Amino acid sequence: MVPLGRYTYRDGKRTPDGLARLVLTAGGAGDASIAAISSGVNLRMPVLPLTPPVTVQLQGANGQCWGATYSAPSVNDTGEFKAQTD
């Protein structure tokens, strides 16, 4: 179990995959949030709009995996995808 708190990852060079910053905020059992900021030439993005449901997964080097599904986006057009997790 992850103790309550906030963990931040930063990579100014955004290597190898465009990830500049990742913030994991731990909560109680089964409750956490992850925010990611990515950009640059190393970031591979799908063509928008996306076809729901969209599943996002993040896997750490230690094998720990987090995921969320987004079925009803509030914005889903050629420039942006925005949604709350199911």
PyMOL commands that set and color helices and strands:
alter all, ss='L'
color gray80, all
select strands_A, chain A and resi 5-10+19-26+32-38+54-59+65-70+75-76+81-82
alter strands_A, ss='S'
color yellow, strands_A
deselect
rebuild
show_as cartoon
